[in-house]
């Protein structure tokens, strides 16, 4: 049975980016960091991931 898009597990790069985003307050209101800052912290993550 094919998986629906919502059932697809995260890649390691996506997991890393999400973890950094939470730790840096990206999801806070107001945001505590920007996508540019998250990208710098993530280092070698595919550009489309962040």
PyMOL Python script that loads the backbone (N, CA, C, O; Angstrom):
from pymol import cmd

cmd.read_pdbstr("""\
ATOM      1  N   UNK A   1       0.847  -1.183   0.000  1.00  0.00           N
ATOM      2  CA  UNK A   1       0.000   0.000   0.000  1.00  0.00           C
ATOM      3  C   UNK A   1       0.891   1.244   0.000  1.00  0.00           C
ATOM      4  O   UNK A   1       1.751   1.378   0.870  1.00  0.00           O
ATOM      5  N   UNK A   2       0.700   2.157  -0.961  1.00  0.00           N
ATOM      6  CA  UNK A   2       1.539   3.365  -1.012  1.00  0.00           C
ATOM      7  C   UNK A   2       1.296   4.273   0.184  1.00  0.00           C
ATOM      8  O   UNK A   2       0.192   4.356   0.722  1.00  0.00           O
ATOM      9  N   UNK A   3       2.357   4.942   0.575  1.00  0.00           N
ATOM     10  CA  UNK A   3       2.247   5.909   1.673  1.00  0.00           C
ATOM     11  C   UNK A   3       1.699   7.224   1.151  1.00  0.00           C
ATOM     12  O   UNK A   3       1.964   7.616   0.015  1.00  0.00           O
ATOM     13  N   UNK A   4       0.933   7.898   1.994  1.00  0.00           N
ATOM     14  CA  UNK A   4       0.494   9.245   1.636  1.00  0.00           C
ATOM     15  C   UNK A   4       1.627  10.200   1.990  1.00  0.00           C
ATOM     16  O   UNK A   4       2.468   9.850   2.818  1.00  0.00           O
ATOM     17  N   UNK A   5       1.685  11.394   1.398  1.00  0.00           N
ATOM     18  CA  UNK A   5       2.779  12.326   1.686  1.00  0.00           C
ATOM     19  C   UNK A   5       2.953  12.620   3.179  1.00  0.00           C
ATOM     20  O   UNK A   5       4.077  12.846   3.627  1.00  0.00           O
ATOM     21  N   UNK A   6       1.885  12.621   3.944  1.00  0.00           N
ATOM     22  CA  UNK A   6       1.974  12.887   5.382  1.00  0.00           C
ATOM     23  C   UNK A   6       2.607  11.757   6.168  1.00  0.00           C
ATOM     24  O   UNK A   6       3.015  11.948   7.314  1.00  0.00           O
ATOM     25  N   UNK A   7       2.693  10.575   5.562  1.00  0.00           N
ATOM     26  CA  UNK A   7       3.270   9.414   6.243  1.00  0.00           C
ATOM     27  C   UNK A   7       4.768   9.262   5.985  1.00  0.00           C
ATOM     28  O   UNK A   7       5.406   8.382   6.563  1.00  0.00           O
ATOM     29  N   UNK A   8       5.325  10.091   5.140  1.00  0.00           N
ATOM     30  CA  UNK A   8       6.726   9.975   4.782  1.00  0.00           C
ATOM     31  C   UNK A   8       7.594  10.493   5.920  1.00  0.00           C
ATOM     32  O   UNK A   8       7.397  11.612   6.394  1.00  0.00           O
ATOM     33  N   UNK A   9       8.555   9.681   6.363  1.00  0.00           N
ATOM     34  CA  UNK A   9       9.424  10.134   7.464  1.00  0.00           C
ATOM     35  C   UNK A   9      10.339  11.267   7.003  1.00  0.00           C
ATOM     36  O   UNK A   9      10.612  11.418   5.812  1.00  0.00           O
ATOM     37  N   UNK A  10      10.798  12.045   7.950  1.00  0.00           N
ATOM     38  CA  UNK A  10      11.717  13.145   7.654  1.00  0.00           C
ATOM     39  C   UNK A  10      13.102  12.600   7.328  1.00  0.00           C
ATOM     40  O   UNK A  10      13.522  11.575   7.866  1.00  0.00           O
ATOM     41  N   UNK A  11      13.798  13.290   6.448  1.00  0.00           N
ATOM     42  CA  UNK A  11      15.193  12.943   6.187  1.00  0.00           C
ATOM     43  C   UNK A  11      16.030  13.442   7.363  1.00  0.00           C
ATOM     44  O   UNK A  11      15.544  14.209   8.194  1.00  0.00           O
ATOM     45  N   UNK A  12      17.266  13.015   7.429  1.00  0.00           N
ATOM     46  CA  UNK A  12      18.127  13.483   8.526  1.00  0.00           C
ATOM     47  C   UNK A  12      18.351  14.992   8.430  1.00  0.00           C
ATOM     48  O   UNK A  12      18.424  15.668   9.456  1.00  0.00           O
ATOM     49  N   UNK A  13      18.461  15.527   7.213  1.00  0.00           N
ATOM     50  CA  UNK A  13      18.628  16.977   7.044  1.00  0.00           C
ATOM     51  C   UNK A  13      17.408  17.743   7.503  1.00  0.00           C
ATOM     52  O   UNK A  13      17.530  18.788   8.144  1.00  0.00           O
ATOM     53  N   UNK A  14      16.221  17.229   7.179  1.00  0.00           N
ATOM     54  CA  UNK A  14      14.982  17.879   7.618  1.00  0.00           C
ATOM     55  C   UNK A  14      14.853  17.835   9.130  1.00  0.00           C
ATOM     56  O   UNK A  14      14.429  18.811   9.749  1.00  0.00           O
ATOM     57  N   UNK A  15      15.220  16.696   9.732  1.00  0.00           N
ATOM     58  CA  UNK A  15      15.174  16.566  11.190  1.00  0.00           C
ATOM     59  C   UNK A  15      16.127  17.550  11.850  1.00  0.00           C
ATOM     60  O   UNK A  15      15.789  18.179  12.853  1.00  0.00           O
ATOM     61  N   UNK A  16      17.327  17.679  11.278  1.00  0.00           N
ATOM     62  CA  UNK A  16      18.326  18.610  11.815  1.00  0.00           C
ATOM     63  C   UNK A  16      17.811  20.049  11.729  1.00  0.00           C
ATOM     64  O   UNK A  16      17.909  20.803  12.696  1.00  0.00           O
ATOM     65  N   UNK A  17      17.265  20.427  10.573  1.00  0.00           N
ATOM     66  CA  UNK A  17      16.755  21.788  10.392  1.00  0.00           C
ATOM     67  C   UNK A  17      15.608  22.085  11.354  1.00  0.00           C
ATOM     68  O   UNK A  17      15.548  23.173  11.927  1.00  0.00           O
ATOM     69  N   UNK A  18      14.709  21.139  11.534  1.00  0.00           N
ATOM     70  CA  UNK A  18      13.578  21.328  12.439  1.00  0.00           C
ATOM     71  C   UNK A  18      14.051  21.461  13.883  1.00  0.00           C
ATOM     72  O   UNK A  18      13.546  22.299  14.630  1.00  0.00           O
ATOM     73  N   UNK A  19      15.008  20.647  14.272  1.00  0.00           N
ATOM     74  CA  UNK A  19      15.551  20.713  15.626  1.00  0.00           C
ATOM     75  C   UNK A  19      16.207  22.064  15.887  1.00  0.00           C
ATOM     76  O   UNK A  19      15.993  22.671  16.937  1.00  0.00           O
ATOM     77  N   UNK A  20      17.002  22.532  14.937  1.00  0.00           N
ATOM     78  CA  UNK A  20      17.652  23.832  15.082  1.00  0.00           C
ATOM     79  C   UNK A  20      16.609  24.937  15.169  1.00  0.00           C
ATOM     80  O   UNK A  20      16.736  25.852  15.982  1.00  0.00           O
ATOM     81  N   UNK A  21      15.572  24.852  14.327  1.00  0.00           N
ATOM     82  CA  UNK A  21      14.517  25.871  14.326  1.00  0.00           C
ATOM     83  C   UNK A  21      13.834  25.960  15.689  1.00  0.00           C
ATOM     84  O   UNK A  21      13.591  27.057  16.191  1.00  0.00           O
ATOM     85  N   UNK A  22      13.527  24.814  16.285  1.00  0.00           N
ATOM     86  CA  UNK A  22      12.899  24.824  17.611  1.00  0.00           C
ATOM     87  C   UNK A  22      13.842  25.413  18.650  1.00  0.00           C
ATOM     88  O   UNK A  22      13.441  26.262  19.446  1.00  0.00           O
ATOM     89  N   UNK A  23      15.088  24.967  18.646  1.00  0.00           N
ATOM     90  CA  UNK A  23      16.061  25.435  19.636  1.00  0.00           C
ATOM     91  C   UNK A  23      16.339  26.929  19.524  1.00  0.00           C
ATOM     92  O   UNK A  23      16.602  27.587  20.530  1.00  0.00           O
ATOM     93  N   UNK A  24      16.283  27.467  18.312  1.00  0.00           N
ATOM     94  CA  UNK A  24      16.591  28.880  18.093  1.00  0.00           C
ATOM     95  C   UNK A  24      15.375  29.790  18.164  1.00  0.00           C
ATOM     96  O   UNK A  24      15.497  30.995  17.941  1.00  0.00           O
ATOM     97  N   UNK A  25      14.204  29.238  18.470  1.00  0.00           N
ATOM     98  CA  UNK A  25      13.018  30.056  18.664  1.00  0.00           C
ATOM     99  C   UNK A  25      12.320  30.500  17.393  1.00  0.00           C
ATOM    100  O   UNK A  25      11.581  31.484  17.402  1.00  0.00           O
ATOM    101  N   UNK A  26      12.549  29.781  16.290  1.00  0.00           N
ATOM    102  CA  UNK A  26      11.934  30.171  15.023  1.00  0.00           C
ATOM    103  C   UNK A  26      10.414  30.122  15.090  1.00  0.00           C
ATOM    104  O   UNK A  26       9.748  30.905  14.412  1.00  0.00           O
ATOM    105  N   UNK A  27       9.850  29.221  15.890  1.00  0.00           N
ATOM    106  CA  UNK A  27       8.405  29.064  15.959  1.00  0.00           C
ATOM    107  C   UNK A  27       7.761  29.898  17.065  1.00  0.00           C
ATOM    108  O   UNK A  27       6.552  29.819  17.282  1.00  0.00           O
ATOM    109  N   UNK A  28       8.563  30.692  17.759  1.00  0.00           N
ATOM    110  CA  UNK A  28       8.046  31.586  18.796  1.00  0.00           C
ATOM    111  C   UNK A  28       7.358  32.788  18.153  1.00  0.00           C
ATOM    112  O   UNK A  28       7.610  33.109  16.991  1.00  0.00           O
ATOM    113  N   UNK A  29       6.500  33.441  18.908  1.00  0.00           N
ATOM    114  CA  UNK A  29       5.865  34.685  18.441  1.00  0.00           C
ATOM    115  C   UNK A  29       6.232  35.774  19.430  1.00  0.00           C
ATOM    116  O   UNK A  29       5.825  35.689  20.589  1.00  0.00           O
ATOM    117  N   UNK A  30       6.974  36.783  19.036  1.00  0.00           N
ATOM    118  CA  UNK A  30       7.595  36.949  17.727  1.00  0.00           C
ATOM    119  C   UNK A  30       8.783  36.010  17.572  1.00  0.00           C
ATOM    120  O   UNK A  30       9.323  35.508  18.558  1.00  0.00           O
ATOM    121  N   UNK A  31       9.186  35.777  16.322  1.00  0.00           N
ATOM    122  CA  UNK A  31      10.301  34.864  16.036  1.00  0.00           C
ATOM    123  C   UNK A  31      11.577  35.357  16.703  1.00  0.00           C
ATOM    124  O   UNK A  31      11.844  36.557  16.772  1.00  0.00           O
ATOM    125  N   UNK A  32      12.357  34.396  17.191  1.00  0.00           N
ATOM    126  CA  UNK A  32      13.634  34.710  17.818  1.00  0.00           C
ATOM    127  C   UNK A  32      14.804  34.533  16.854  1.00  0.00           C
ATOM    128  O   UNK A  32      15.939  34.869  17.191  1.00  0.00           O
ATOM    129  N   UNK A  33      14.537  34.005  15.652  1.00  0.00           N
ATOM    130  CA  UNK A  33      15.584  33.842  14.645  1.00  0.00           C
ATOM    131  C   UNK A  33      14.960  33.896  13.256  1.00  0.00           C
ATOM    132  O   UNK A  33      13.742  33.797  13.108  1.00  0.00           O
ATOM    133  N   UNK A  34      15.802  34.053  12.247  1.00  0.00           N
ATOM    134  CA  UNK A  34      15.334  34.130  10.865  1.00  0.00           C
ATOM    135  C   UNK A  34      15.762  32.871  10.108  1.00  0.00           C
ATOM    136  O   UNK A  34      16.573  32.089  10.604  1.00  0.00           O
ATOM    137  N   UNK A  35      15.214  32.680   8.909  1.00  0.00           N
ATOM    138  CA  UNK A  35      15.633  31.549   8.078  1.00  0.00           C
ATOM    139  C   UNK A  35      17.109  31.643   7.720  1.00  0.00           C
ATOM    140  O   UNK A  35      17.792  30.624   7.622  1.00  0.00           O
ATOM    141  N   UNK A  36      17.598  32.845   7.527  1.00  0.00           N
ATOM    142  CA  UNK A  36      19.016  33.032   7.216  1.00  0.00           C
ATOM    143  C   UNK A  36      19.878  32.535   8.370  1.00  0.00           C
ATOM    144  O   UNK A  36      20.869  31.836   8.155  1.00  0.00           O
ATOM    145  N   UNK A  37      19.499  32.897   9.594  1.00  0.00           N
ATOM    146  CA  UNK A  37      20.247  32.451  10.777  1.00  0.00           C
ATOM    147  C   UNK A  37      20.170  30.937  10.923  1.00  0.00           C
ATOM    148  O   UNK A  37      21.167  30.292  11.248  1.00  0.00           O
ATOM    149  N   UNK A  38      18.992  30.368  10.684  1.00  0.00           N
ATOM    150  CA  UNK A  38      18.850  28.912  10.782  1.00  0.00           C
ATOM    151  C   UNK A  38      19.725  28.222   9.746  1.00  0.00           C
ATOM    152  O   UNK A  38      20.373  27.218  10.042  1.00  0.00           O
ATOM    153  N   UNK A  39      19.743  28.760   8.540  1.00  0.00           N
ATOM    154  CA  UNK A  39      20.573  28.182   7.490  1.00  0.00           C
ATOM    155  C   UNK A  39      22.051  28.204   7.843  1.00  0.00           C
ATOM    156  O   UNK A  39      22.773  27.241   7.585  1.00  0.00           O
ATOM    157  N   UNK A  40      22.495  29.293   8.428  1.00  0.00           N
ATOM    158  CA  UNK A  40      23.903  29.387   8.847  1.00  0.00           C
ATOM    159  C   UNK A  40      24.219  28.358   9.931  1.00  0.00           C
ATOM    160  O   UNK A  40      25.272  27.721   9.903  1.00  0.00           O
ATOM    161  N   UNK A  41      23.311  28.203  10.876  1.00  0.00           N
ATOM    162  CA  UNK A  41      23.535  27.239  11.958  1.00  0.00           C
ATOM    163  C   UNK A  41      23.490  25.797  11.464  1.00  0.00           C
ATOM    164  O   UNK A  41      24.200  24.933  11.979  1.00  0.00           O
ATOM    165  N   UNK A  42      22.652  25.545  10.466  1.00  0.00           N
ATOM    166  CA  UNK A  42      22.483  24.184   9.958  1.00  0.00           C
ATOM    167  C   UNK A  42      23.724  23.715   9.204  1.00  0.00           C
ATOM    168  O   UNK A  42      23.984  22.515   9.127  1.00  0.00           O
ATOM    169  N   UNK A  43      24.486  24.646   8.652  1.00  0.00           N
ATOM    170  CA  UNK A  43      25.687  24.253   7.936  1.00  0.00           C
ATOM    171  C   UNK A  43      25.350  23.533   6.645  1.00  0.00           C
ATOM    172  O   UNK A  43      24.712  24.102   5.760  1.00  0.00           O
ATOM    173  N   UNK A  44      25.772  22.292   6.535  1.00  0.00           N
ATOM    174  CA  UNK A  44      25.601  21.539   5.294  1.00  0.00           C
ATOM    175  C   UNK A  44      24.268  20.801   5.264  1.00  0.00           C
ATOM    176  O   UNK A  44      24.209  19.588   5.468  1.00  0.00           O
ATOM    177  N   UNK A  45      23.219  21.541   5.010  1.00  0.00           N
ATOM    178  CA  UNK A  45      21.879  20.988   4.813  1.00  0.00           C
ATOM    179  C   UNK A  45      21.462  21.424   3.424  1.00  0.00           C
ATOM    180  O   UNK A  45      21.751  22.550   3.018  1.00  0.00           O
ATOM    181  N   UNK A  46      20.792  20.557   2.688  1.00  0.00           N
ATOM    182  CA  UNK A  46      20.337  20.925   1.347  1.00  0.00           C
ATOM    183  C   UNK A  46      19.559  22.231   1.400  1.00  0.00           C
ATOM    184  O   UNK A  46      18.761  22.447   2.312  1.00  0.00           O
ATOM    185  N   UNK A  47      19.787  23.091   0.435  1.00  0.00           N
ATOM    186  CA  UNK A  47      19.157  24.413   0.416  1.00  0.00           C
ATOM    187  C   UNK A  47      17.644  24.343   0.516  1.00  0.00           C
ATOM    188  O   UNK A  47      17.048  25.167   1.210  1.00  0.00           O
ATOM    189  N   UNK A  48      17.005  23.399  -0.145  1.00  0.00           N
ATOM    190  CA  UNK A  48      15.557  23.272  -0.126  1.00  0.00           C
ATOM    191  C   UNK A  48      14.991  22.813   1.207  1.00  0.00           C
ATOM    192  O   UNK A  48      13.786  22.921   1.436  1.00  0.00           O
ATOM    193  N   UNK A  49      15.837  22.304   2.085  1.00  0.00           N
ATOM    194  CA  UNK A  49      15.389  21.811   3.385  1.00  0.00           C
ATOM    195  C   UNK A  49      15.013  22.953   4.303  1.00  0.00           C
ATOM    196  O   UNK A  49      14.039  22.856   5.049  1.00  0.00           O
ATOM    197  N   UNK A  50      15.779  24.039   4.258  1.00  0.00           N
ATOM    198  CA  UNK A  50      15.550  25.169   5.170  1.00  0.00           C
ATOM    199  C   UNK A  50      14.664  26.187   4.531  1.00  0.00           C
ATOM    200  O   UNK A  50      14.357  27.210   5.143  1.00  0.00           O
TER     201      UNK A  50
END
""", "prot")
cmd.dss("prot")
cmd.show_as("cartoon", "prot")
cmd.util.cbc("prot")
cmd.orient("prot")
